[in-house]
Amino acid sequence: MIKKWLEIGISTGLVLLMTVLLLAVQLAFPAELRSQGFVLVVLLFMVSMGFAGIKLMDVR
């Protein structure tokens, strides 16, 4: 039960963080660098979700 709530909380938090970072890139980066910023944010999201999944596998 606790593992499910941890999974939901971590996933929701990471999605919210990704959304905020994407908005920050949209607002702060110059137009010619936005695509690279989006790629970096999505890559960071994928890696962090992978680490979160690995950590959740260790939770009993």
Buried (B, 14 or more C-beta within 10 A) or exposed (E): EEEEEBBEEBBEEBEEBBEEBBEEBEEEBEEEEBEEBBEEBEEBBEEBBEEBEEEBEEEE
